[in-house]
Amino acid sequence: MFERSLRIRDFHSKDLDALHAIDRLCFPADIAFSRRYLLCCLNQTGSLTRIAELPGGIAGFILVRIENNRRGHLLTLDVVPASRRHGIGLALMEDVHRILKQRKITAAVLEVGTGNFPAQCLYERLHYRYIETLPGYYNGKEDAYRMLRLI
């Protein structure tokens, strides 16, 4: 439905407030990024942030940190609830994989809550594999799976 009007672009500093609001919509308060931490991640050397934009505004974003010029570490993939299940997360992930490949990055890693089945399905579809379970990863309350994909 959205694929024709979806535009994926780079992050601009004017997007900060919208991204912070989206992250707070997507995650519980004790897991969502603080504005300060999000700003730090967005401005960190090696950060890759892509924005999914629809005519009505930002529908989602992805934030990846490049580690040791070898690995992309997906820090967050956020899609506003009203825009979910329309391929936006998939489009953001494919866009990041394309960029990582261009930069000769050989692997992508991420963490996902053990109860977040929709995200796990997306990552499995994109050929991520489970490599370990991280007990209490989310503030000591929720376990996570670490997943890896070779680019």
Buried (B, 14 or more C-beta within 10 A) or exposed (E): EBEEEBEBEEBEEEBBEBBBBBBBEBBEEEBBBEBEEBBEBBEEEEBBBBBBBBEEEBBBBBBBBBEEEEBBBBBBBBBBEEBBEBBBBBBBBEBBBEBBEEEEBEBBBBBBBBEBEEBBEBBEEBEBEEEEEBEEBBEEEBBBBBBBBEB
